[in-house]
Amino acid sequence: MKLAVILALATLALCCSPASAGICLNFLNVIKTLFTDTLSNYEAAIEFFVPDADIKDAMIQLKSLVDTLPSNTTENILKFMGIVLKSPTCA
């Protein structure tokens, strides 16, 4: 669970970075499918970025860990991301 929370917070930091011109919608799709979709849909989402085999394996391991989280934890992580993305800091 700690890994998923760390990933969520790191993602938010990247998305809200003043250096970013905007949020890459394909990256948001990867995050969304990580928390809410099937493994096959998640793999399709990460393929957009053409990861090498080691990275793809790591991402699949991450999905496996996220899938073990209780549903209320996943929902709360997604709610938090929504709050942050809509905050004045990220607007």
PyMOL Python script that loads the backbone (N, CA, C, O; Angstrom):
from pymol import cmd

cmd.read_pdbstr("""\
ATOM      1  N   MET A   1       0.820  -1.180   0.000  1.00  0.00           N
ATOM      2  CA  MET A   1       0.000   0.000   0.000  1.00  0.00           C
ATOM      3  C   MET A   1       0.868   1.248   0.000  1.00  0.00           C
ATOM      4  O   MET A   1       0.544   2.223  -0.678  1.00  0.00           O
ATOM      5  N   LYS A   2       1.954   1.235   0.741  1.00  0.00           N
ATOM      6  CA  LYS A   2       2.810   2.406   0.794  1.00  0.00           C
ATOM      7  C   LYS A   2       3.341   2.762  -0.585  1.00  0.00           C
ATOM      8  O   LYS A   2       3.443   3.939  -0.931  1.00  0.00           O
ATOM      9  N   LEU A   3       3.679   1.744  -1.375  1.00  0.00           N
ATOM     10  CA  LEU A   3       4.194   1.990  -2.713  1.00  0.00           C
ATOM     11  C   LEU A   3       3.157   2.695  -3.577  1.00  0.00           C
ATOM     12  O   LEU A   3       3.492   3.619  -4.319  1.00  0.00           O
ATOM     13  N   ALA A   4       1.920   2.274  -3.489  1.00  0.00           N
ATOM     14  CA  ALA A   4       0.864   2.895  -4.288  1.00  0.00           C
ATOM     15  C   ALA A   4       0.652   4.353  -3.883  1.00  0.00           C
ATOM     16  O   ALA A   4       0.451   5.218  -4.736  1.00  0.00           O
ATOM     17  N   VAL A   5       0.698   4.613  -2.593  1.00  0.00           N
ATOM     18  CA  VAL A   5       0.536   5.982  -2.108  1.00  0.00           C
ATOM     19  C   VAL A   5       1.712   6.839  -2.574  1.00  0.00           C
ATOM     20  O   VAL A   5       1.525   7.977  -3.003  1.00  0.00           O
ATOM     21  N   ILE A   6       2.917   6.290  -2.489  1.00  0.00           N
ATOM     22  CA  ILE A   6       4.097   7.027  -2.954  1.00  0.00           C
ATOM     23  C   ILE A   6       3.970   7.334  -4.438  1.00  0.00           C
ATOM     24  O   ILE A   6       4.258   8.450  -4.870  1.00  0.00           O
ATOM     25  N   LEU A   7       3.538   6.347  -5.222  1.00  0.00           N
ATOM     26  CA  LEU A   7       3.356   6.570  -6.654  1.00  0.00           C
ATOM     27  C   LEU A   7       2.323   7.656  -6.908  1.00  0.00           C
ATOM     28  O   LEU A   7       2.527   8.534  -7.746  1.00  0.00           O
ATOM     29  N   ALA A   8       1.223   7.595  -6.189  1.00  0.00           N
ATOM     30  CA  ALA A   8       0.169   8.596  -6.375  1.00  0.00           C
ATOM     31  C   ALA A   8       0.687   9.994  -6.065  1.00  0.00           C
ATOM     32  O   ALA A   8       0.426  10.938  -6.812  1.00  0.00           O
ATOM     33  N   LEU A   9       1.409  10.123  -4.981  1.00  0.00           N
ATOM     34  CA  LEU A   9       1.935  11.438  -4.612  1.00  0.00           C
ATOM     35  C   LEU A   9       2.999  11.921  -5.593  1.00  0.00           C
ATOM     36  O   LEU A   9       3.045  13.105  -5.926  1.00  0.00           O
ATOM     37  N   ALA A  10       3.844  11.016  -6.050  1.00  0.00           N
ATOM     38  CA  ALA A  10       4.855  11.393  -7.045  1.00  0.00           C
ATOM     39  C   ALA A  10       4.195  11.822  -8.342  1.00  0.00           C
ATOM     40  O   ALA A  10       4.628  12.781  -8.982  1.00  0.00           O
ATOM     41  N   THR A  11       3.160  11.119  -8.722  1.00  0.00           N
ATOM     42  CA  THR A  11       2.418  11.466  -9.931  1.00  0.00           C
ATOM     43  C   THR A  11       1.828  12.858  -9.810  1.00  0.00           C
ATOM     44  O   THR A  11       1.915  13.662 -10.738  1.00  0.00           O
ATOM     45  N   LEU A  12       1.237  13.134  -8.678  1.00  0.00           N
ATOM     46  CA  LEU A  12       0.652  14.453  -8.467  1.00  0.00           C
ATOM     47  C   LEU A  12       1.719  15.537  -8.498  1.00  0.00           C
ATOM     48  O   LEU A  12       1.499  16.618  -9.045  1.00  0.00           O
ATOM     49  N   ALA A  13       2.858  15.250  -7.919  1.00  0.00           N
ATOM     50  CA  ALA A  13       3.947  16.231  -7.940  1.00  0.00           C
ATOM     51  C   ALA A  13       4.385  16.525  -9.364  1.00  0.00           C
ATOM     52  O   ALA A  13       4.635  17.677  -9.717  1.00  0.00           O
ATOM     53  N   LEU A  14       4.478  15.493 -10.175  1.00  0.00           N
ATOM     54  CA  LEU A  14       4.863  15.683 -11.568  1.00  0.00           C
ATOM     55  C   LEU A  14       3.800  16.451 -12.338  1.00  0.00           C
ATOM     56  O   LEU A  14       4.109  17.359 -13.109  1.00  0.00           O
ATOM     57  N   CYS A  15       2.552  16.078 -12.119  1.00  0.00           N
ATOM     58  CA  CYS A  15       1.458  16.719 -12.844  1.00  0.00           C
ATOM     59  C   CYS A  15       1.296  18.178 -12.451  1.00  0.00           C
ATOM     60  O   CYS A  15       0.885  18.998 -13.272  1.00  0.00           O
ATOM     61  N   CYS A  16       1.609  18.507 -11.221  1.00  0.00           N
ATOM     62  CA  CYS A  16       1.403  19.859 -10.728  1.00  0.00           C
ATOM     63  C   CYS A  16       2.676  20.691 -10.754  1.00  0.00           C
ATOM     64  O   CYS A  16       2.684  21.824 -10.273  1.00  0.00           O
ATOM     65  N   SER A  17       3.719  20.158 -11.291  1.00  0.00           N
ATOM     66  CA  SER A  17       4.974  20.876 -11.344  1.00  0.00           C
ATOM     67  C   SER A  17       4.824  22.161 -12.151  1.00  0.00           C
ATOM     68  O   SER A  17       4.227  22.139 -13.227  1.00  0.00           O
ATOM     69  N   PRO A  18       5.351  23.278 -11.655  1.00  0.00           N
ATOM     70  CA  PRO A  18       5.278  24.523 -12.415  1.00  0.00           C
ATOM     71  C   PRO A  18       5.981  24.400 -13.766  1.00  0.00           C
ATOM     72  O   PRO A  18       5.674  25.151 -14.692  1.00  0.00           O
ATOM     73  N   ALA A  19       6.911  23.472 -13.887  1.00  0.00           N
ATOM     74  CA  ALA A  19       7.642  23.313 -15.136  1.00  0.00           C
ATOM     75  C   ALA A  19       6.808  22.619 -16.201  1.00  0.00           C
ATOM     76  O   ALA A  19       7.124  22.704 -17.388  1.00  0.00           O
ATOM     77  N   SER A  20       5.743  21.933 -15.789  1.00  0.00           N
ATOM     78  CA  SER A  20       4.947  21.221 -16.786  1.00  0.00           C
ATOM     79  C   SER A  20       3.993  22.191 -17.461  1.00  0.00           C
ATOM     80  O   SER A  20       3.345  23.002 -16.800  1.00  0.00           O
ATOM     81  N   ALA A  21       3.913  22.102 -18.764  1.00  0.00           N
ATOM     82  CA  ALA A  21       3.029  22.968 -19.519  1.00  0.00           C
ATOM     83  C   ALA A  21       1.587  22.496 -19.402  1.00  0.00           C
ATOM     84  O   ALA A  21       0.658  23.256 -19.676  1.00  0.00           O
ATOM     85  N   GLY A  22       1.404  21.301 -19.012  1.00  0.00           N
ATOM     86  CA  GLY A  22       0.081  20.719 -18.866  1.00  0.00           C
ATOM     87  C   GLY A  22       0.244  19.265 -18.474  1.00  0.00           C
ATOM     88  O   GLY A  22       1.357  18.759 -18.328  1.00  0.00           O
ATOM     89  N   ILE A  23      -0.865  18.620 -18.311  1.00  0.00           N
ATOM     90  CA  ILE A  23      -0.826  17.225 -17.914  1.00  0.00           C
ATOM     91  C   ILE A  23      -0.948  16.377 -19.166  1.00  0.00           C
ATOM     92  O   ILE A  23      -1.860  16.566 -19.971  1.00  0.00           O
ATOM     93  N   CYS A  24      -0.039  15.456 -19.321  1.00  0.00           N
ATOM     94  CA  CYS A  24      -0.083  14.539 -20.450  1.00  0.00           C
ATOM     95  C   CYS A  24      -1.287  13.612 -20.256  1.00  0.00           C
ATOM     96  O   CYS A  24      -1.326  12.823 -19.311  1.00  0.00           O
ATOM     97  N   LEU A  25      -2.252  13.714 -21.144  1.00  0.00           N
ATOM     98  CA  LEU A  25      -3.473  12.923 -20.991  1.00  0.00           C
ATOM     99  C   LEU A  25      -3.208  11.434 -21.067  1.00  0.00           C
ATOM    100  O   LEU A  25      -3.894  10.651 -20.411  1.00  0.00           O
ATOM    101  N   ASN A  26      -2.231  11.032 -21.851  1.00  0.00           N
ATOM    102  CA  ASN A  26      -1.909   9.605 -21.925  1.00  0.00           C
ATOM    103  C   ASN A  26      -1.318   9.112 -20.612  1.00  0.00           C
ATOM    104  O   ASN A  26      -1.558   7.973 -20.212  1.00  0.00           O
ATOM    105  N   PHE A  27      -0.548   9.958 -19.942  1.00  0.00           N
ATOM    106  CA  PHE A  27      -0.017   9.582 -18.639  1.00  0.00           C
ATOM    107  C   PHE A  27      -1.155   9.470 -17.615  1.00  0.00           C
ATOM    108  O   PHE A  27      -1.167   8.551 -16.797  1.00  0.00           O
ATOM    109  N   LEU A  28      -2.091  10.391 -17.663  1.00  0.00           N
ATOM    110  CA  LEU A  28      -3.239  10.297 -16.763  1.00  0.00           C
ATOM    111  C   LEU A  28      -4.034   9.027 -17.023  1.00  0.00           C
ATOM    112  O   LEU A  28      -4.574   8.425 -16.095  1.00  0.00           O
ATOM    113  N   ASN A  29      -4.104   8.624 -18.276  1.00  0.00           N
ATOM    114  CA  ASN A  29      -4.782   7.372 -18.603  1.00  0.00           C
ATOM    115  C   ASN A  29      -4.062   6.180 -17.972  1.00  0.00           C
ATOM    116  O   ASN A  29      -4.706   5.250 -17.485  1.00  0.00           O
ATOM    117  N   VAL A  30      -2.728   6.208 -17.981  1.00  0.00           N
ATOM    118  CA  VAL A  30      -1.958   5.143 -17.334  1.00  0.00           C
ATOM    119  C   VAL A  30      -2.304   5.094 -15.841  1.00  0.00           C
ATOM    120  O   VAL A  30      -2.539   4.019 -15.290  1.00  0.00           O
ATOM    121  N   ILE A  31      -2.334   6.251 -15.198  1.00  0.00           N
ATOM    122  CA  ILE A  31      -2.644   6.298 -13.767  1.00  0.00           C
ATOM    123  C   ILE A  31      -4.071   5.824 -13.515  1.00  0.00           C
ATOM    124  O   ILE A  31      -4.320   5.058 -12.583  1.00  0.00           O
ATOM    125  N   LYS A  32      -4.994   6.273 -14.335  1.00  0.00           N
ATOM    126  CA  LYS A  32      -6.389   5.852 -14.169  1.00  0.00           C
ATOM    127  C   LYS A  32      -6.526   4.340 -14.312  1.00  0.00           C
ATOM    128  O   LYS A  32      -7.174   3.692 -13.491  1.00  0.00           O
ATOM    129  N   THR A  33      -5.918   3.780 -15.351  1.00  0.00           N
ATOM    130  CA  THR A  33      -6.039   2.333 -15.545  1.00  0.00           C
ATOM    131  C   THR A  33      -5.285   1.564 -14.466  1.00  0.00           C
ATOM    132  O   THR A  33      -5.663   0.442 -14.127  1.00  0.00           O
ATOM    133  N   LEU A  34      -4.225   2.153 -13.925  1.00  0.00           N
ATOM    134  CA  LEU A  34      -3.506   1.515 -12.824  1.00  0.00           C
ATOM    135  C   LEU A  34      -4.445   1.235 -11.660  1.00  0.00           C
ATOM    136  O   LEU A  34      -4.399   0.162 -11.058  1.00  0.00           O
ATOM    137  N   PHE A  35      -5.291   2.200 -11.349  1.00  0.00           N
ATOM    138  CA  PHE A  35      -6.147   2.078 -10.174  1.00  0.00           C
ATOM    139  C   PHE A  35      -7.534   1.518 -10.460  1.00  0.00           C
ATOM    140  O   PHE A  35      -8.183   1.017  -9.542  1.00  0.00           O
ATOM    141  N   THR A  36      -8.011   1.586 -11.700  1.00  0.00           N
ATOM    142  CA  THR A  36      -9.426   1.265 -11.924  1.00  0.00           C
ATOM    143  C   THR A  36      -9.703   0.220 -12.988  1.00  0.00           C
ATOM    144  O   THR A  36     -10.859  -0.162 -13.167  1.00  0.00           O
ATOM    145  N   ASP A  37      -8.709  -0.251 -13.692  1.00  0.00           N
ATOM    146  CA  ASP A  37      -8.990  -1.090 -14.850  1.00  0.00           C
ATOM    147  C   ASP A  37      -8.302  -2.443 -14.762  1.00  0.00           C
ATOM    148  O   ASP A  37      -7.619  -2.753 -13.785  1.00  0.00           O
ATOM    149  N   THR A  38      -8.497  -3.232 -15.796  1.00  0.00           N
ATOM    150  CA  THR A  38      -7.922  -4.578 -15.854  1.00  0.00           C
ATOM    151  C   THR A  38      -6.435  -4.509 -16.220  1.00  0.00           C
ATOM    152  O   THR A  38      -5.946  -3.491 -16.709  1.00  0.00           O
ATOM    153  N   LEU A  39      -5.746  -5.596 -15.976  1.00  0.00           N
ATOM    154  CA  LEU A  39      -4.326  -5.670 -16.323  1.00  0.00           C
ATOM    155  C   LEU A  39      -4.129  -5.473 -17.820  1.00  0.00           C
ATOM    156  O   LEU A  39      -3.216  -4.760 -18.236  1.00  0.00           O
ATOM    157  N   SER A  40      -4.975  -6.095 -18.632  1.00  0.00           N
ATOM    158  CA  SER A  40      -4.792  -5.966 -20.085  1.00  0.00           C
ATOM    159  C   SER A  40      -4.994  -4.526 -20.550  1.00  0.00           C
ATOM    160  O   SER A  40      -4.263  -4.061 -21.425  1.00  0.00           O
ATOM    161  N   ASN A  41      -5.956  -3.818 -19.994  1.00  0.00           N
ATOM    162  CA  ASN A  41      -6.147  -2.413 -20.359  1.00  0.00           C
ATOM    163  C   ASN A  41      -4.989  -1.546 -19.858  1.00  0.00           C
ATOM    164  O   ASN A  41      -4.583  -0.594 -20.524  1.00  0.00           O
ATOM    165  N   TYR A  42      -4.467  -1.884 -18.686  1.00  0.00           N
ATOM    166  CA  TYR A  42      -3.314  -1.164 -18.148  1.00  0.00           C
ATOM    167  C   TYR A  42      -2.088  -1.368 -19.040  1.00  0.00           C
ATOM    168  O   TYR A  42      -1.364  -0.420 -19.344  1.00  0.00           O
ATOM    169  N   GLU A  43      -1.868  -2.610 -19.453  1.00  0.00           N
ATOM    170  CA  GLU A  43      -0.740  -2.888 -20.348  1.00  0.00           C
ATOM    171  C   GLU A  43      -0.875  -2.112 -21.650  1.00  0.00           C
ATOM    172  O   GLU A  43       0.112  -1.594 -22.172  1.00  0.00           O
ATOM    173  N   ALA A  44      -2.092  -2.030 -22.177  1.00  0.00           N
ATOM    174  CA  ALA A  44      -2.321  -1.264 -23.403  1.00  0.00           C
ATOM    175  C   ALA A  44      -2.011   0.216 -23.175  1.00  0.00           C
ATOM    176  O   ALA A  44      -1.453   0.876 -24.052  1.00  0.00           O
ATOM    177  N   ALA A  45      -2.366   0.730 -22.019  1.00  0.00           N
ATOM    178  CA  ALA A  45      -2.114   2.142 -21.716  1.00  0.00           C
ATOM    179  C   ALA A  45      -0.618   2.439 -21.618  1.00  0.00           C
ATOM    180  O   ALA A  45      -0.159   3.473 -22.103  1.00  0.00           O
ATOM    181  N   ILE A  46       0.143   1.538 -20.994  1.00  0.00           N
ATOM    182  CA  ILE A  46       1.577   1.812 -20.868  1.00  0.00           C
ATOM    183  C   ILE A  46       2.317   1.595 -22.182  1.00  0.00           C
ATOM    184  O   ILE A  46       3.386   2.168 -22.391  1.00  0.00           O
ATOM    185  N   GLU A  47       1.760   0.773 -23.071  1.00  0.00           N
ATOM    186  CA  GLU A  47       2.401   0.528 -24.370  1.00  0.00           C
ATOM    187  C   GLU A  47       2.526   1.802 -25.192  1.00  0.00           C
ATOM    188  O   GLU A  47       3.400   1.897 -26.054  1.00  0.00           O
ATOM    189  N   PHE A  48       1.671   2.774 -24.940  1.00  0.00           N
ATOM    190  CA  PHE A  48       1.748   4.053 -25.650  1.00  0.00           C
ATOM    191  C   PHE A  48       3.146   4.667 -25.529  1.00  0.00           C
ATOM    192  O   PHE A  48       3.630   5.326 -26.449  1.00  0.00           O
ATOM    193  N   PHE A  49       3.785   4.437 -24.377  1.00  0.00           N
ATOM    194  CA  PHE A  49       5.093   5.017 -24.101  1.00  0.00           C
ATOM    195  C   PHE A  49       6.258   4.107 -24.495  1.00  0.00           C
ATOM    196  O   PHE A  49       7.417   4.447 -24.258  1.00  0.00           O
ATOM    197  N   VAL A  50       5.958   2.967 -25.089  1.00  0.00           N
ATOM    198  CA  VAL A  50       6.938   2.005 -25.596  1.00  0.00           C
ATOM    199  C   VAL A  50       8.013   1.685 -24.545  1.00  0.00           C
ATOM    200  O   VAL A  50       9.196   1.945 -24.767  1.00  0.00           O
ATOM    201  N   PRO A  51       7.600   1.123 -23.405  1.00  0.00           N
ATOM    202  CA  PRO A  51       8.587   0.782 -22.377  1.00  0.00           C
ATOM    203  C   PRO A  51       9.399  -0.442 -22.781  1.00  0.00           C
ATOM    204  O   PRO A  51       8.912  -1.315 -23.499  1.00  0.00           O
ATOM    205  N   ASP A  52      10.647  -0.496 -22.308  1.00  0.00           N
ATOM    206  CA  ASP A  52      11.424  -1.708 -22.564  1.00  0.00           C
ATOM    207  C   ASP A  52      10.901  -2.822 -21.644  1.00  0.00           C
ATOM    208  O   ASP A  52      10.053  -2.579 -20.785  1.00  0.00           O
ATOM    209  N   ALA A  53      11.401  -4.014 -21.829  1.00  0.00           N
ATOM    210  CA  ALA A  53      10.876  -5.184 -21.107  1.00  0.00           C
ATOM    211  C   ALA A  53      10.992  -5.032 -19.590  1.00  0.00           C
ATOM    212  O   ALA A  53      10.072  -5.397 -18.858  1.00  0.00           O
ATOM    213  N   ASP A  54      12.121  -4.494 -19.114  1.00  0.00           N
ATOM    214  CA  ASP A  54      12.306  -4.341 -17.668  1.00  0.00           C
ATOM    215  C   ASP A  54      11.308  -3.344 -17.079  1.00  0.00           C
ATOM    216  O   ASP A  54      10.745  -3.572 -16.008  1.00  0.00           O
ATOM    217  N   ILE A  55      11.101  -2.251 -17.782  1.00  0.00           N
ATOM    218  CA  ILE A  55      10.149  -1.250 -17.298  1.00  0.00           C
ATOM    219  C   ILE A  55       8.738  -1.822 -17.325  1.00  0.00           C
ATOM    220  O   ILE A  55       7.974  -1.642 -16.377  1.00  0.00           O
ATOM    221  N   LYS A  56       8.396  -2.501 -18.396  1.00  0.00           N
ATOM    222  CA  LYS A  56       7.062  -3.091 -18.498  1.00  0.00           C
ATOM    223  C   LYS A  56       6.836  -4.090 -17.370  1.00  0.00           C
ATOM    224  O   LYS A  56       5.767  -4.098 -16.761  1.00  0.00           O
ATOM    225  N   ASP A  57       7.823  -4.929 -17.083  1.00  0.00           N
ATOM    226  CA  ASP A  57       7.703  -5.875 -15.971  1.00  0.00           C
ATOM    227  C   ASP A  57       7.482  -5.153 -14.646  1.00  0.00           C
ATOM    228  O   ASP A  57       6.655  -5.568 -13.835  1.00  0.00           O
ATOM    229  N   ALA A  58       8.221  -4.079 -14.434  1.00  0.00           N
ATOM    230  CA  ALA A  58       8.075  -3.303 -13.198  1.00  0.00           C
ATOM    231  C   ALA A  58       6.676  -2.697 -13.097  1.00  0.00           C
ATOM    232  O   ALA A  58       6.069  -2.689 -12.027  1.00  0.00           O
ATOM    233  N   MET A  59       6.179  -2.197 -14.213  1.00  0.00           N
ATOM    234  CA  MET A  59       4.851  -1.593 -14.206  1.00  0.00           C
ATOM    235  C   MET A  59       3.766  -2.640 -13.950  1.00  0.00           C
ATOM    236  O   MET A  59       2.774  -2.355 -13.279  1.00  0.00           O
ATOM    237  N   ILE A  60       3.949  -3.831 -14.474  1.00  0.00           N
ATOM    238  CA  ILE A  60       2.994  -4.918 -14.232  1.00  0.00           C
ATOM    239  C   ILE A  60       3.041  -5.345 -12.763  1.00  0.00           C
ATOM    240  O   ILE A  60       2.005  -5.653 -12.173  1.00  0.00           O
ATOM    241  N   GLN A  61       4.236  -5.364 -12.176  1.00  0.00           N
ATOM    242  CA  GLN A  61       4.350  -5.670 -10.745  1.00  0.00           C
ATOM    243  C   GLN A  61       3.633  -4.609  -9.916  1.00  0.00           C
ATOM    244  O   GLN A  61       2.963  -4.923  -8.932  1.00  0.00           O
ATOM    245  N   LEU A  62       3.780  -3.347 -10.326  1.00  0.00           N
ATOM    246  CA  LEU A  62       3.101  -2.268  -9.616  1.00  0.00           C
ATOM    247  C   LEU A  62       1.587  -2.462  -9.685  1.00  0.00           C
ATOM    248  O   LEU A  62       0.897  -2.313  -8.677  1.00  0.00           O
ATOM    249  N   LYS A  63       1.071  -2.792 -10.862  1.00  0.00           N
ATOM    250  CA  LYS A  63      -0.369  -3.027 -11.021  1.00  0.00           C
ATOM    251  C   LYS A  63      -0.812  -4.171 -10.109  1.00  0.00           C
ATOM    252  O   LYS A  63      -1.876  -4.103  -9.493  1.00  0.00           O
ATOM    253  N   SER A  64       0.001  -5.214 -10.025  1.00  0.00           N
ATOM    254  CA  SER A  64      -0.342  -6.344  -9.154  1.00  0.00           C
ATOM    255  C   SER A  64      -0.439  -5.905  -7.699  1.00  0.00           C
ATOM    256  O   SER A  64      -1.318  -6.361  -6.969  1.00  0.00           O
ATOM    257  N   LEU A  65       0.456  -5.027  -7.278  1.00  0.00           N
ATOM    258  CA  LEU A  65       0.405  -4.522  -5.902  1.00  0.00           C
ATOM    259  C   LEU A  65      -0.814  -3.634  -5.679  1.00  0.00           C
ATOM    260  O   LEU A  65      -1.493  -3.749  -4.659  1.00  0.00           O
ATOM    261  N   VAL A  66      -1.084  -2.757  -6.627  1.00  0.00           N
ATOM    262  CA  VAL A  66      -2.229  -1.863  -6.494  1.00  0.00           C
ATOM    263  C   VAL A  66      -3.525  -2.666  -6.428  1.00  0.00           C
ATOM    264  O   VAL A  66      -4.443  -2.314  -5.688  1.00  0.00           O
ATOM    265  N   ASP A  67      -3.593  -3.735  -7.197  1.00  0.00           N
ATOM    266  CA  ASP A  67      -4.806  -4.558  -7.206  1.00  0.00           C
ATOM    267  C   ASP A  67      -5.075  -5.247  -5.872  1.00  0.00           C
ATOM    268  O   ASP A  67      -6.182  -5.735  -5.641  1.00  0.00           O
ATOM    269  N   THR A  68      -4.072  -5.293  -4.989  1.00  0.00           N
ATOM    270  CA  THR A  68      -4.290  -5.904  -3.672  1.00  0.00           C
ATOM    271  C   THR A  68      -4.823  -4.891  -2.656  1.00  0.00           C
ATOM    272  O   THR A  68      -5.194  -5.272  -1.546  1.00  0.00           O
ATOM    273  N   LEU A  69      -4.864  -3.627  -3.016  1.00  0.00           N
ATOM    274  CA  LEU A  69      -5.371  -2.606  -2.093  1.00  0.00           C
ATOM    275  C   LEU A  69      -6.873  -2.775  -1.899  1.00  0.00           C
ATOM    276  O   LEU A  69      -7.588  -3.146  -2.830  1.00  0.00           O
ATOM    277  N   PRO A  70      -7.346  -2.503  -0.688  1.00  0.00           N
ATOM    278  CA  PRO A  70      -8.798  -2.513  -0.475  1.00  0.00           C
ATOM    279  C   PRO A  70      -9.451  -1.450  -1.363  1.00  0.00           C
ATOM    280  O   PRO A  70      -8.853  -0.408  -1.630  1.00  0.00           O
ATOM    281  N   SER A  71     -10.660  -1.714  -1.811  1.00  0.00           N
ATOM    282  CA  SER A  71     -11.322  -0.790  -2.737  1.00  0.00           C
ATOM    283  C   SER A  71     -11.496   0.605  -2.143  1.00  0.00           C
ATOM    284  O   SER A  71     -11.390   1.597  -2.865  1.00  0.00           O
ATOM    285  N   ASN A  72     -11.759   0.696  -0.846  1.00  0.00           N
ATOM    286  CA  ASN A  72     -11.916   2.029  -0.259  1.00  0.00           C
ATOM    287  C   ASN A  72     -10.594   2.804  -0.265  1.00  0.00           C
ATOM    288  O   ASN A  72     -10.607   4.030  -0.371  1.00  0.00           O
ATOM    289  N   THR A  73      -9.477   2.126  -0.155  1.00  0.00           N
ATOM    290  CA  THR A  73      -8.170   2.788  -0.236  1.00  0.00           C
ATOM    291  C   THR A  73      -7.949   3.328  -1.642  1.00  0.00           C
ATOM    292  O   THR A  73      -7.519   4.469  -1.815  1.00  0.00           O
ATOM    293  N   THR A  74      -8.242   2.514  -2.638  1.00  0.00           N
ATOM    294  CA  THR A  74      -8.105   2.950  -4.026  1.00  0.00           C
ATOM    295  C   THR A  74      -9.005   4.149  -4.295  1.00  0.00           C
ATOM    296  O   THR A  74      -8.573   5.126  -4.907  1.00  0.00           O
ATOM    297  N   GLU A  75     -10.242   4.081  -3.844  1.00  0.00           N
ATOM    298  CA  GLU A  75     -11.175   5.192  -4.040  1.00  0.00           C
ATOM    299  C   GLU A  75     -10.650   6.464  -3.392  1.00  0.00           C
ATOM    300  O   GLU A  75     -10.743   7.542  -3.978  1.00  0.00           O
ATOM    301  N   ASN A  76     -10.105   6.350  -2.201  1.00  0.00           N
ATOM    302  CA  ASN A  76      -9.595   7.531  -1.503  1.00  0.00           C
ATOM    303  C   ASN A  76      -8.352   8.104  -2.172  1.00  0.00           C
ATOM    304  O   ASN A  76      -8.172   9.321  -2.194  1.00  0.00           O
ATOM    305  N   ILE A  77      -7.501   7.254  -2.712  1.00  0.00           N
ATOM    306  CA  ILE A  77      -6.338   7.739  -3.460  1.00  0.00           C
ATOM    307  C   ILE A  77      -6.809   8.520  -4.682  1.00  0.00           C
ATOM    308  O   ILE A  77      -6.288   9.598  -4.969  1.00  0.00           O
ATOM    309  N   LEU A  78      -7.784   7.987  -5.395  1.00  0.00           N
ATOM    310  CA  LEU A  78      -8.306   8.668  -6.578  1.00  0.00           C
ATOM    311  C   LEU A  78      -9.003   9.975  -6.205  1.00  0.00           C
ATOM    312  O   LEU A  78      -8.872  10.967  -6.923  1.00  0.00           O
ATOM    313  N   LYS A  79      -9.736   9.992  -5.103  1.00  0.00           N
ATOM    314  CA  LYS A  79     -10.368  11.226  -4.635  1.00  0.00           C
ATOM    315  C   LYS A  79      -9.310  12.277  -4.329  1.00  0.00           C
ATOM    316  O   LYS A  79      -9.451  13.444  -4.692  1.00  0.00           O
ATOM    317  N   PHE A  80      -8.246  11.845  -3.654  1.00  0.00           N
ATOM    318  CA  PHE A  80      -7.181  12.780  -3.322  1.00  0.00           C
ATOM    319  C   PHE A  80      -6.546  13.360  -4.585  1.00  0.00           C
ATOM    320  O   PHE A  80      -6.292  14.562  -4.663  1.00  0.00           O
ATOM    321  N   MET A  81      -6.292  12.501  -5.572  1.00  0.00           N
ATOM    322  CA  MET A  81      -5.721  12.989  -6.829  1.00  0.00           C
ATOM    323  C   MET A  81      -6.648  14.012  -7.481  1.00  0.00           C
ATOM    324  O   MET A  81      -6.192  15.032  -7.999  1.00  0.00           O
ATOM    325  N   GLY A  82      -7.942  13.734  -7.451  1.00  0.00           N
ATOM    326  CA  GLY A  82      -8.905  14.682  -8.011  1.00  0.00           C
ATOM    327  C   GLY A  82      -8.881  16.015  -7.293  1.00  0.00           C
ATOM    328  O   GLY A  82      -8.926  17.069  -7.928  1.00  0.00           O
ATOM    329  N   ILE A  83      -8.811  15.974  -5.975  1.00  0.00           N
ATOM    330  CA  ILE A  83      -8.748  17.206  -5.187  1.00  0.00           C
ATOM    331  C   ILE A  83      -7.501  18.009  -5.553  1.00  0.00           C
ATOM    332  O   ILE A  83      -7.572  19.220  -5.763  1.00  0.00           O
ATOM    333  N   VAL A  84      -6.377  17.332  -5.625  1.00  0.00           N
ATOM    334  CA  VAL A  84      -5.123  18.021  -5.928  1.00  0.00           C
ATOM    335  C   VAL A  84      -5.146  18.604  -7.342  1.00  0.00           C
ATOM    336  O   VAL A  84      -4.759  19.753  -7.554  1.00  0.00           O
ATOM    337  N   LEU A  85      -5.601  17.804  -8.303  1.00  0.00           N
ATOM    338  CA  LEU A  85      -5.612  18.269  -9.690  1.00  0.00           C
ATOM    339  C   LEU A  85      -6.539  19.459  -9.896  1.00  0.00           C
ATOM    340  O   LEU A  85      -6.316  20.273 -10.793  1.00  0.00           O
ATOM    341  N   LYS A  86      -7.585  19.567  -9.065  1.00  0.00           N
ATOM    342  CA  LYS A  86      -8.522  20.688  -9.172  1.00  0.00           C
ATOM    343  C   LYS A  86      -8.130  21.866  -8.283  1.00  0.00           C
ATOM    344  O   LYS A  86      -8.779  22.911  -8.312  1.00  0.00           O
ATOM    345  N   SER A  87      -7.090  21.700  -7.509  1.00  0.00           N
ATOM    346  CA  SER A  87      -6.699  22.757  -6.585  1.00  0.00           C
ATOM    347  C   SER A  87      -6.089  23.935  -7.337  1.00  0.00           C
ATOM    348  O   SER A  87      -5.606  23.766  -8.456  1.00  0.00           O
ATOM    349  N   PRO A  88      -6.103  25.115  -6.744  1.00  0.00           N
ATOM    350  CA  PRO A  88      -5.505  26.294  -7.397  1.00  0.00           C
ATOM    351  C   PRO A  88      -4.018  26.107  -7.712  1.00  0.00           C
ATOM    352  O   PRO A  88      -3.506  26.699  -8.662  1.00  0.00           O
ATOM    353  N   THR A  89      -3.342  25.305  -6.936  1.00  0.00           N
ATOM    354  CA  THR A  89      -1.923  25.060  -7.168  1.00  0.00           C
ATOM    355  C   THR A  89      -1.687  24.381  -8.504  1.00  0.00           C
ATOM    356  O   THR A  89      -0.690  24.649  -9.174  1.00  0.00           O
ATOM    357  N   CYS A  90      -2.600  23.503  -8.892  1.00  0.00           N
ATOM    358  CA  CYS A  90      -2.434  22.745 -10.129  1.00  0.00           C
ATOM    359  C   CYS A  90      -3.232  23.322 -11.299  1.00  0.00           C
ATOM    360  O   CYS A  90      -3.071  22.884 -12.438  1.00  0.00           O
ATOM    361  N   ALA A  91      -4.063  24.271 -11.028  1.00  0.00           N
ATOM    362  CA  ALA A  91      -4.925  24.818 -12.096  1.00  0.00           C
ATOM    363  C   ALA A  91      -4.132  25.591 -13.126  1.00  0.00           C
ATOM    364  O   ALA A  91      -4.705  26.111 -14.083  1.00  0.00           O
TER     365      ALA A  91
END
""", "prot")
cmd.dss("prot")
cmd.show_as("cartoon", "prot")
cmd.util.cbc("prot")
cmd.orient("prot")
